[in-house]
Amino acid sequence: MPSLVRHVIPVSPNRAHGLVAEVYAQVNAEFSSIGPAVMMMSPSPELMAAGWSLMREAQLAGGVPALDKALVALGVAQANDLEYDVQAFLAVLRLLGRPDLADAVERGGRPADPSQAALLRWAVATGGDQVEAPFSGDGTAEYVGTALFTHFINRVAAAMLPAGLTPGSMAADDEPPFEGAPVLRDLDQDLRPGATLPLLDGLPAGKEPAWAGGLPIGTAYAALAATAAQGAGLLTSATARAVATTMAEHRGRRRAAGDWVDRPLTALTEQERAGAKVAILAGLAPEAVTDEQVAAWRATDRRLSDHCTVFLLAYGAMAAVSHIEADITAALAA
């Protein structure tokens, strides 16, 4: 199968070993076959493991109904205008037995059930001005973890997958839109929380967020945040400061690419600007990351690899998500 992943050469399932093979095995058993949205992070096993851990612990395990968390992921994908995940979670709704709900949302309507409508509205709003969360108590970690993972992976996917790619129905009996398109597994499995935590052994631990309530979701989120933050080491300190300042200015919110990307970089050298631009776009306008921009950054140092490329993109994505997480946390406290 030719790779549909941009900027790097992913590890195919038949060539995977070690941590990558462990992640592929868990994803294949508990979520889907191994498509490009899973393979895209494989040159960096640490990041792929931490990302999968957060998704699995928040979105697939736990007590919140799978349908509700699929609505949250769908709402975030709508906020980020990522058609791949919009179509993926519409397909999830249909495979969970709610084609009526999927059709209503796809037509631009809202769920007829007020609680589902409120969940979708909250999820969409996490990409901008926060609204009151329609949940509290035990389900909070699963809802928030699902939203934050989706914000992260939407950004990475927008930067690394071809524009216009969609996963199809993800049903085994339907014609796939491309060779290797993902097929979903049983989404009503009763998964034991914490099964991914051994994958995080050796990764930076980080501080677990209060909203996670001490659950494995918090461990996974902290590991992903701390691991992605290591991507700052690919940049000079001045460059990393410029990236952080820009992310804070925009609160991690998506926006169309434009001259605003270059304005905060004027004090940097040409080589520094190459890395800063890729990182900033990965967080705020990831669909605008081009092959040429990535190649220009990698040309600044012959040691930069596919592993480094995934790290820089994930660093930019998670730098944006950290502000979204802070805004969600503040809204929950209020």
C-alpha positions as CSV (number, residue, x, y, z in Angstrom):
1,M,0.0,0.0,0.0
2,P,1.5,3.4,-0.9
3,S,1.7,5.7,2.1
4,L,-0.9,8.4,2.5
5,V,1.1,10.0,5.2
6,R,2.9,13.3,4.4
7,H,6.4,14.4,5.5
8,V,7.6,11.0,6.9
9,I,7.8,7.4,6.1
10,P,5.5,5.5,8.5
11,V,6.2,2.1,10.0
12,S,3.9,-0.4,8.3
13,P,2.2,-3.1,10.5
14,N,4.2,-5.9,9.0
15,R,7.5,-4.2,9.8
16,A,6.6,-2.9,13.3
17,H,8.5,-4.1,16.4
18,G,8.9,-3.1,20.0
19,L,6.6,-0.3,21.2
20,V,5.1,0.4,17.8
21,A,4.1,-3.2,17.4
22,E,2.5,-3.1,20.9
23,V,0.5,0.0,20.1
24,Y,-0.6,-1.4,16.7
25,A,-1.8,-4.6,18.4
26,Q,-3.9,-2.8,21.0
27,V,-5.4,-0.4,18.4
28,N,-6.2,-3.3,16.1
29,A,-7.9,-5.2,18.9
30,E,-9.8,-2.4,20.6
31,F,-10.4,0.3,18.0
32,S,-9.7,-0.1,14.4
33,S,-7.4,-1.7,11.8
34,I,-4.2,0.2,11.2
35,G,-4.9,3.0,8.8
36,P,-2.9,6.2,8.0
37,A,-4.2,8.2,11.0
38,V,-2.7,5.6,13.3
39,M,0.5,5.1,11.3
40,M,1.4,8.8,10.9
41,M,3.0,9.0,14.3
42,S,4.9,5.7,14.1
43,P,8.3,7.2,13.5
44,S,8.0,8.5,17.1
45,P,7.0,5.5,19.1
46,E,6.9,7.5,22.4
47,L,4.4,10.0,21.0
48,M,2.3,7.4,19.4
49,A,2.1,5.4,22.6
50,A,1.2,8.4,24.7
51,G,-1.5,9.5,22.2
52,W,-3.0,6.1,21.9
53,S,-3.0,5.8,25.7
54,L,-5.0,9.1,26.1
55,M,-7.5,8.1,23.4
56,R,-8.0,4.6,24.8
57,E,-8.3,5.6,28.4
58,A,-10.6,8.6,27.7
59,Q,-12.6,7.7,24.7
60,L,-12.8,3.9,24.7
61,A,-12.6,2.8,28.4
62,G,-14.7,4.0,31.3
63,G,-18.3,4.3,32.1
64,V,-19.6,7.2,29.8
65,P,-21.6,5.8,26.9
66,A,-19.6,5.4,23.7
67,L,-22.2,7.4,21.8
68,D,-21.7,10.4,24.0
69,K,-18.0,10.4,23.6
70,A,-18.3,10.0,19.8
71,L,-20.5,13.1,19.8
72,V,-17.7,15.0,21.7
73,A,-15.1,13.8,19.2
74,L,-17.4,14.8,16.4
75,G,-18.0,18.3,17.8
76,V,-14.3,18.9,18.2
77,A,-13.6,17.7,14.7
78,Q,-16.2,20.1,13.5
79,A,-14.6,22.9,15.4
80,N,-11.3,22.1,13.8
81,D,-12.9,21.6,10.3
82,L,-11.1,18.3,9.9
83,E,-13.2,16.4,7.4
84,Y,-11.4,13.1,8.0
85,D,-12.5,12.9,11.6
86,V,-15.9,14.5,11.0
87,Q,-16.6,11.6,8.6
88,A,-15.0,9.1,10.9
89,F,-17.2,10.0,13.8
90,L,-20.3,10.2,11.7
91,A,-19.5,6.7,10.7
92,V,-19.1,5.8,14.4
93,L,-22.5,7.1,15.2
94,R,-24.0,5.0,12.4
95,L,-22.1,1.9,13.5
96,L,-23.4,2.5,17.0
97,G,-26.9,2.2,15.6
98,R,-27.8,5.9,15.3
99,P,-27.8,6.7,11.6
100,D,-30.6,9.2,12.3
101,L,-28.3,11.2,14.7
102,A,-25.5,11.1,12.2
103,D,-27.7,12.2,9.3
104,A,-29.1,15.1,11.4
105,V,-25.7,16.4,12.3
106,E,-24.4,15.9,8.8
107,R,-27.2,18.1,7.5
108,G,-26.2,20.9,9.8
109,G,-28.9,20.2,12.4
110,R,-28.7,19.4,16.0
111,P,-29.5,16.2,17.9
112,A,-33.1,15.9,18.9
113,D,-32.1,14.8,22.4
114,P,-31.4,17.9,24.5
115,S,-28.5,16.2,26.4
116,Q,-26.8,15.1,23.2
117,A,-27.3,18.5,21.7
118,A,-25.7,20.1,24.7
119,L,-22.7,17.7,24.5
120,L,-22.2,18.5,20.9
121,R,-22.5,22.2,21.5
122,W,-19.9,22.0,24.3
123,A,-17.5,20.1,22.2
124,V,-17.7,22.5,19.3
125,A,-17.2,25.4,21.8
126,T,-13.9,24.0,23.2
127,G,-12.3,25.3,20.0
128,G,-13.3,28.8,20.8
129,D,-15.4,30.6,23.4
130,Q,-16.2,28.1,26.2
131,V,-19.8,27.3,27.2
132,E,-21.0,25.6,30.3
133,A,-20.2,21.9,30.4
134,P,-23.4,19.8,30.4
135,F,-21.7,17.2,32.7
136,S,-20.1,17.0,36.1
137,G,-18.7,14.3,38.5
138,D,-17.5,10.9,37.4
139,G,-17.8,11.5,33.6
140,T,-15.8,14.7,33.5
141,A,-12.4,13.0,32.9
142,E,-13.7,11.0,30.0
143,Y,-15.4,14.0,28.3
144,V,-12.5,16.4,28.8
145,G,-9.9,13.7,27.9
146,T,-11.8,12.9,24.7
147,A,-12.0,16.5,23.7
148,L,-8.3,17.2,24.3
149,F,-7.1,14.1,22.5
150,T,-9.3,15.0,19.5
151,H,-7.9,18.6,19.4
152,F,-4.4,17.1,19.5
153,I,-4.9,14.4,16.9
154,N,-6.9,16.7,14.6
155,R,-4.0,19.0,14.4
156,V,-1.5,16.3,13.7
157,A,-3.8,14.7,11.1
158,A,-4.4,18.0,9.3
159,A,-0.6,18.5,9.1
160,M,0.2,14.9,8.0
161,L,-2.7,13.5,6.0
162,P,-3.5,14.6,2.4
163,A,-6.3,17.2,2.1
164,G,-9.6,15.7,1.2
165,L,-8.8,12.2,2.6
166,T,-11.8,10.6,4.3
167,P,-12.0,7.1,5.9
168,G,-15.2,6.0,4.4
169,S,-17.9,4.1,6.4
170,M,-15.2,2.1,8.3
171,A,-17.6,-0.9,8.1
172,A,-15.9,-4.2,7.0
173,D,-18.7,-5.0,4.5
174,D,-18.5,-1.7,2.6
175,E,-16.1,-0.7,-0.2
176,P,-13.2,1.2,1.3
177,P,-12.3,4.5,-0.3
178,F,-8.6,3.6,-0.4
179,E,-6.4,0.6,0.1
180,G,-5.8,0.2,3.9
181,A,-8.7,2.4,4.9
182,P,-9.5,1.7,8.6
183,V,-12.2,-0.8,9.7
184,L,-13.7,-0.2,13.1
185,R,-13.8,-2.9,15.8
186,D,-16.6,-3.5,18.3
187,L,-17.1,-0.1,20.0
188,D,-19.2,-1.5,22.8
189,Q,-16.3,-3.5,24.3
190,D,-16.0,-3.4,28.1
191,L,-12.4,-2.2,28.4
192,R,-10.5,-2.2,31.6
193,P,-9.1,1.3,32.4
194,G,-5.4,1.5,32.7
195,A,-4.3,-1.2,30.2
196,T,-2.2,1.2,28.2
197,L,-0.2,2.6,31.2
198,P,2.6,0.0,30.8
199,L,3.2,1.6,27.3
200,L,4.2,4.8,29.1
201,D,7.1,3.3,31.0
202,G,10.1,5.4,30.5
203,L,8.2,8.4,29.2
204,P,8.2,11.8,31.0
205,A,5.5,11.7,33.7
206,G,4.4,15.3,33.9
207,K,1.8,16.7,36.3
208,E,-1.6,15.1,36.1
209,P,-4.5,17.5,35.7
210,A,-7.1,17.9,38.4
211,W,-10.0,17.3,36.0
212,A,-8.8,13.7,35.6
213,G,-9.5,12.9,39.2
214,G,-6.6,10.5,39.6
215,L,-7.8,8.2,36.7
216,P,-5.4,6.7,34.1
217,I,-6.7,9.4,31.7
218,G,-4.7,11.9,33.7
219,T,-1.6,9.8,33.6
220,A,-1.9,9.5,29.8
221,Y,-2.6,13.2,29.3
222,A,0.4,14.2,31.4
223,A,2.6,11.8,29.5
224,L,1.5,13.1,26.1
225,A,1.9,16.7,27.2
226,A,5.4,16.1,28.7
227,T,6.6,14.0,25.8
228,A,5.4,16.4,23.2
229,A,7.0,19.3,25.1
230,Q,10.4,17.7,24.4
231,G,10.0,18.9,20.8
232,A,11.0,22.3,22.0
233,G,14.5,20.9,22.2
234,L,14.6,20.8,18.4
235,L,14.5,24.6,18.5
236,T,16.7,27.3,19.9
237,S,15.5,28.9,23.1
238,A,14.6,32.1,21.3
239,T,12.6,30.1,18.7
240,A,10.7,28.2,21.4
241,R,9.9,31.4,23.2
242,A,8.4,32.8,19.9
243,V,6.3,29.7,19.5
244,A,5.1,29.8,23.1
245,T,4.2,33.5,22.8
246,T,2.3,33.0,19.6
247,M,0.3,30.1,21.0
248,A,-0.6,32.1,24.1
249,E,-1.6,35.1,22.1
250,H,-4.2,33.0,20.1
251,R,-5.1,30.7,23.1
252,G,-4.3,27.7,20.9
253,R,-7.4,28.4,18.7
254,R,-7.4,27.4,15.0
255,R,-7.3,30.1,12.5
256,A,-6.6,30.5,8.8
257,A,-3.0,30.9,7.8
258,G,-1.8,34.4,6.9
259,D,0.8,37.1,7.6
260,W,0.2,36.7,11.3
261,V,2.4,33.6,11.3
262,D,5.5,35.6,10.2
263,R,5.1,38.7,12.3
264,P,6.3,37.3,15.6
265,L,9.4,35.7,13.9
266,T,11.1,38.8,12.6
267,A,13.8,38.8,15.3
268,L,14.8,35.2,14.5
269,T,17.4,34.0,12.0
270,E,16.3,32.4,8.7
271,Q,17.1,29.0,10.1
272,E,15.2,29.6,13.3
273,R,12.1,30.9,11.4
274,A,11.9,27.6,9.4
275,G,11.3,25.5,12.6
276,A,9.2,28.2,14.3
277,K,6.8,28.4,11.3
278,V,6.2,24.6,11.2
279,A,5.6,24.4,14.9
280,I,3.2,27.4,15.0
281,L,1.2,26.2,12.0
282,A,1.0,22.7,13.5
283,G,-0.8,24.2,16.4
284,L,-2.9,26.9,14.9
285,A,-3.3,26.3,11.1
286,P,-2.0,22.7,10.6
287,E,-3.6,22.2,7.2
288,A,-1.3,25.0,5.9
289,V,1.9,23.0,6.7
290,T,3.5,22.2,3.4
291,D,6.1,19.7,2.2
292,E,8.3,22.6,1.3
293,Q,8.2,24.1,4.8
294,V,9.0,20.8,6.4
295,A,11.8,20.2,4.0
296,A,13.2,23.7,4.6
297,W,13.4,23.1,8.3
298,R,15.0,19.7,7.9
299,A,17.6,21.2,5.6
300,T,18.8,23.4,8.5
301,D,20.4,20.3,10.1
302,R,21.2,17.0,8.5
303,R,20.5,15.2,11.7
304,L,16.8,16.0,11.6
305,S,14.8,12.9,10.9
306,D,11.3,11.5,10.5
307,H,11.3,11.0,14.3
308,C,12.2,14.7,14.8
309,T,9.5,15.8,12.3
310,V,6.7,14.0,14.2
311,F,8.1,15.5,17.4
312,L,8.0,19.1,16.0
313,L,4.5,18.7,14.7
314,A,3.3,17.2,17.9
315,Y,5.1,19.9,19.9
316,G,3.2,22.6,18.1
317,A,-0.1,20.7,18.3
318,M,0.2,20.1,22.0
319,A,1.4,23.7,22.7
320,A,-1.9,24.8,21.3
321,V,-3.9,22.1,23.2
322,S,-2.4,23.2,26.5
323,H,-4.2,26.5,26.2
324,I,-7.4,24.8,25.3
325,E,-7.0,22.6,28.3
326,A,-6.4,25.6,30.5
327,D,-9.6,27.3,29.2
328,I,-11.7,24.2,29.7
329,T,-10.3,23.9,33.2
330,A,-11.2,27.5,34.0
331,A,-14.7,27.1,32.6
332,L,-15.3,23.9,34.6
333,A,-14.1,25.8,37.8
334,A,-16.5,28.6,37.1
